[in-house]
Amino acid sequence: MLPRLLNDCSKVSAYLAVVFGVFVVFIIDHVTGADVHVVSLYFVPLAFAGYRLGRMGASIASVLATYAWTLALYTTGTRYSQSIIWFVNFLTQGAAFLIVSLLVAKLAEALQKEQTLSRTDALTGLKNRQAFIEQASFALSLCRRYVRPVALAFIDLDNFKHVNDSLGHARGDAVLQSCGSMIAGSLRASDIAARFGGDEFVIFLPETGAENAMALLERIRNALDTSPDFRDVGVTASIGIVADETARSDIDELLKHADAQMYKIKRDCKNRVGLFCMDNG
């Protein structure tokens, strides 16, 4: 709810900035008169609109800028031999404004998509390792400030290599996608999940104690164990959890202990959830 509200406020501020920018250029256009051409200045708020507000904002800003430009022409004494010339100039200049602003909007969309892809695992849609480290570190620092508990889980799929070797990589990819969906569907909005590569997944749980972390990861393990997508190919999950009641550890320490706990489970019995509690003195 809060992120959406902040996003709405940001859009309103951007629209107001565009209107203000167009108005400033209109004043400059009006003051300098018909002999000085400042039409190119309108592209500044238009580029901003395309970058911040997307195609819809670019379109609205283009119409606003076209009206402002036309009004500035009229108020500075420009007159044409035929009234239709006003209409033609309005259309041609408006088209120029629109094309440029839409090109900027398209560029912004491409940049945003590229940034998203660079931080997302293409197969599962979860975050990648880099994005996880950044976001989990930030959430961890907040929990440390307010002395709130955190937990981190390391998940490794048992017998996954056999699926790839015997049934093919397409089936293996389907298993990974299904695992990613189950993990994402089990978490709160504040939790952070990522695929670290291969068949390894990591979950960071802010403001979550050991007991609640165990309960959550046991539900995930059981869901994987009973799902036909996993049961039919003999895949289960070994899960190691590290809990830190005061969030005094850094993200690398949590990853190390959760990974070690996961490998202990994998070595001893597989298809279990193991817990390690940090002792920060």
Protein Blocks (a to p, Z undefined) as FASTA:
>chain_A
ZZmmmmmmmmmmmmmmmmmmmmmmmmmmmmnommlccklmmmmmmmmmmmmnojmlmmmm
mmmmmmmmmmmmmmnopacfbfklmmmmmmmmmmmmmmmmmmmmmmmmmmmmmmmmmmcc
fknopacfklmmmmmmmmmmmmmmnopaddddddddehklmmmmmnojklmmmmmmmmmm
mmmmmpcfkbccddebhjbccdddehiafklmmmmmmmmmmmmmmpmklmmnopacdddd
dddfkopacfklmmmmmmmmmmmmmmmngpiacdddddeZZ
